[in-house]
Amino acid sequence: MKNVVVIGLGKVGSLVATLLSKRFQVTGIDKVKPPVEIPFSFKAGDISQNSFLEEILLHADAVVSCMPYNLNLPIAQLANRKGIHYFDLTEDVGTTAAIREMAKDSKAVMVPQCGLAPGFIGIVGTDLAKRFTKIRDIELRVGALPRYPNGLMGYSFTWSPAGVVNEYLNDAEVIHNGVRKMVPSLEGIEMINIEGQEFEAFSTSGGLGTMCETFEGKLDTLNYKTIRYPGHCSLMRFLLYELILKEKRELVEQILTEAKPAVQQDVVYVYAVVEGWKGKLLEREEFYRAYHPIKIDGQHWRAISWTTAASIVSVVEMVADGALPNKGFIKQEEITLEAFLKTSTGNLFD
């Protein structure tokens, strides 16, 4: 793997391209060039134009899509036809299912869901689960939040508003009482106390990736919930359901983006709990981290940007190094946490 194309140079994609450029020949693609100095080649264009997409992937060995979930499938289809490696950040279940189907006869790897959730949280949860003889519960929680919230919603859109709305509206897959099922998002609300700060957590779609399939028949409970400041969930339910804006996704995205712009000081909480038996003893293992903004090559990066970017770049590195298969579909839970943390970008999580 030498030539990597990164499509979408927004809050995450520009850092993905920057990190990859330390090792690969990278070409970044977007309609407009980023306003800061970039250490990789840039080509402007519209990927909805098939001829342009064909052109930029002509000599690529891999493509990394940092586009909103609804724009990933044509990129994945072309990558599959050309036999080049494909990676993305999608949380969308339908998109992932389509990519998995085409990966059955792929000549390269197809690895969707390489972000935080799905992605890193699944790697962490599976690592904890391997320490048990028999598992009872896996509960995974992630929250990307403003460090100093204001307003009733206590939120800012530090990543794709389209992705946030999508995971709030689609049903979430879980295992409950040993049965694999779908539950409504914005339900199952619980309170969490992290280092004296109170949060709420509730079901959202896509965070488990393919884990329900992997762990079906092996445990009683498996679920993923998004962490927010208290009161957020009820306000989103009011907006989407009482005001009946659930059918007007673009309008909701516009309203929320204008009302809650991204902040520079954010925090990402990653929390995983696994309970089960080690021999005859019932035990509990936990993983908790709070990630804050950092500087990379002298530039400030929000916590959500660098954690998401480092997640996908680490997986690209592992494929390039032969630490993962070089063709077919790769589930996030097939990636070991130890190998992930040993990559040059994965060690940022330590």
Secondary structure, 3 states (H helix, E strand, C coil): CCEEEEECCCCCHHHHHHHHCCCCEEEEEECCCCCCCCCCEEEECCCCCHHHHHHHCCCCCEEEECCCHHHHHHHHHHHHHHCCEEEECCCCHHHHHHHHHHHHHCCCEEECCCEECCEHHHHHHHHHHCCCCEEEEEEEEEEEEECCCCCCCCCCCCCCHHHHHHHHHCCEEEEECCEEEEECCCCCCEEEEECCEEEEEEECCCCCCCHHHHHCCCCCEEEEEEEECCCHHHHHHHHHHHCCCCCCHHHHHHHHHHHCCCCCCEEEEEEEEEEEEECCEEEEEEEEEEECCEEECCEEECHHHHHHHHHHHHHHHHHHHCCCCCCEECCHHHCCHHHHHHCCCHHHHC
